[in-house]
Amino acid sequence: MGATASAGSTPIVRESRPTRPSRSSGWIAAWLPAIPLLALVALGLVGPAIVLVAQTFVDAGGFTVAQWTRVLGQAVNQEAIVTSVALGLCSATISLIIGAPVAALVSRMLAGGRAFWLGLLNVAANFGGIGLAFAYLATLGSVGMLTLIIQSLLPSFVPPRSSSVIALLLAYEYTNIPLFVLLTIPAFGVLRDEWWEAAQTASATRVQFWRRVGIPVLTPFLASGWLLIFTWAIGIYGIAYGLAGQSGGTGARIITLQIGSAIQSDVLNGTARAGVLSVVLMAIATVSLLSYRALLRRALRWF
Amino acid sequence: MSAAAPAVAAPNRRAGAGGTARRAAEAALFLGLGLYFAVPMIAVLLYSLATRWTAEVLPEAYTLTWWQSTLADPEILAAFQTTLVLATLTAAVDVALVVPAAYWARVRNPRIRPLVETSAAIPFALPYLVIGFALLQFSGIVAPGLQGTFPLVVLGHCAIAFPFVYWAVDGSMAAAGIERLSEAGETCGAPPWQIIRRIVFPNITPGIVSGSLLAFATSFGEFALTQMVGRGIYTIPIWSASAIRSYSGESGDFNRLAVVTMISFFVLFVLSAIVVYFNRGQAARLLPGAATVDKREQP
């Protein structure tokens, strides 16, 4: 019966085909409204990315890896890559350690308190760039407010140099912790009250519940939040540019600052250095994004 | 049985001597968090109002001079104007490009969706600095005449901000059930432009508002990309960066920067508040891409 029905319906579909407009105009109708957006992507993102990668492998003589060996062989660039990755790891880990308990608590709040903290976290998460760098200087700079307060209690206190890695880390956390909380709050909704009740019925302790149920369920969510913070922290430029301000090149060496200064001051070698370092950042970001997607797929089993 | 279970569970959850200690720890955590958010803001605000502030815990005296001189400074006003025009254009262009594409992906051609979603992942993952440098190199080959011009900066800002608009608009379309609404419109014989204007737009207003505000905010605060591709385009972040770099210790430099920072912060605060309101208490950035993976898992 089923076979006859499907056999009977096939000719009807075939018959309707010739009545459609020609193949090319059908293609246009199917894609036209999306073409402006796809053109923006092609001109603003994909085309530039291809050119950027290609340029690092091409010179006057054709294909070459000379730029890569030269740039990656320089101690400055090696130091920048190591520092950036370490900064990203530390930043993401601190965000996880502080952010996860905060997310757990905010997710259990009543509507009023929840909206207040979500709003506050949202503002802090969106505050970045030069403004945040200045806020850091006004707080923990050599004459910052917190510096002056601490010095009035402890006269020997000297704040970390504003261009040092520690200062960058402190400033990054101002947006990264709230971002981490916002990213992971939905995950805590996954832990259903019934599971805790079921665990109690089986006379499990709170510790056992978290070890056997809570943490395993949350791990993929927390790990994907960690990965995003890691990826974004490596790519931060504005805050670092503002904080490195008065150091005159003696501050922390990180990839993004090296790219910026290579373009602005290094006339001979600048484009090659900026290109290779940019592609390094691109590679890190791509690997992180793919891992993020894989993790997310695992995490979403619980929805 | 099932009705009794929560009654047993509820007191258990808060019972024991650990309850008060836990409360105290929670209170301390949130107090610390509140201070951590507030102190830098208060410091910037005081800087914008301080006459001199180098030795004491609080400024020696307060004044509105910096606010007056900053708001009368033609350079800063011009930078604000440029920033606002750029951010408005970015939001408007992104909405104009994203809405038709997202709509068509839903009602006609589902093959648009994976393309757009993969594209949205690019600015999501890549640092804006790298996108800016790539755009600089690309424009050097394709259109050297555009380098350092305003249109190129607009193109860059639109390219990095469009995912926010897409996620917001697409989410709104899903919530409104735009496929069925559109079908109903077609059944009544409405032409496509009328469907878009009178059915699609009114039903996805929350998505358009929050999407365009997020795009506006992204453009408003963007520094790395503007610095890369817009030599000579003078926005507020660019002005702030040169102010912070050229700081000579002279009184006034940092105070004016404090005023500008307060104003930008206030703008971002208002935008965030509106977005949070339109998302009804939901955070604006929920694990981006989560919906995508979810839908692909269940075709």
Interface residues (C-beta under 8 A of the other chain):
Chain A: A29 A30 W31 L32 P33 A34 P36 L37 L38 L40 V41 L43 G44 L45 V46 G47 P48 A49 V51 L52 Q55 P101 V102 L105 A111 R114 A115 W117 L118 G119 L120 L121 N122 V123 A124 A125 N126 F127 G128 G129 I130 G131 L132 A133 F134 A135 Y136 L137 A138 T139 V143 G144 M145 L146 L148 I149 S152 Y174 P178 L179 L182 L183 T184 I185 P186 A187 D193 W196 E197 Q200 T201 F221 S224 G225 T231 W232 I234 G235 I236 Y237 G238 Y241 G242 G245 Q246 T256 I259 G260 I263 T271 A274 G275 S278 L281 M282 A285 T286 S288 L289 Y292 R293 L296 R297 L300 F303
Chain B: A5 P6 V8 A9 N12 R13 E26 L29 F30 L33 G34 Y36 F37 V39 P40 M41 I42 A43 V44 L46 Y47 W53 T54 A55 E56 V57 A96 L97 V98 P100 A101 Y103 W104 A105 R108 N109 R111 I112 L115 V116 S119 A121 I122 P123 F124 A125 L126 P127 Y128 L129 V130 I131 F133 A134 L135 L136 Q137 F138 S139 I141 V142 L155 G156 C158 A159 I160 F162 A217 G221 E222 F223 A224 Q227 M228 P237 S240 A241 I244 R245 Y247 F254 L257 A258 T261 S264 F265 L268 F269 L271 S272 A273 V275 V276 G281 Q282 A283 A284 R285 L286 L287 G289 A290 V293 D294 E297
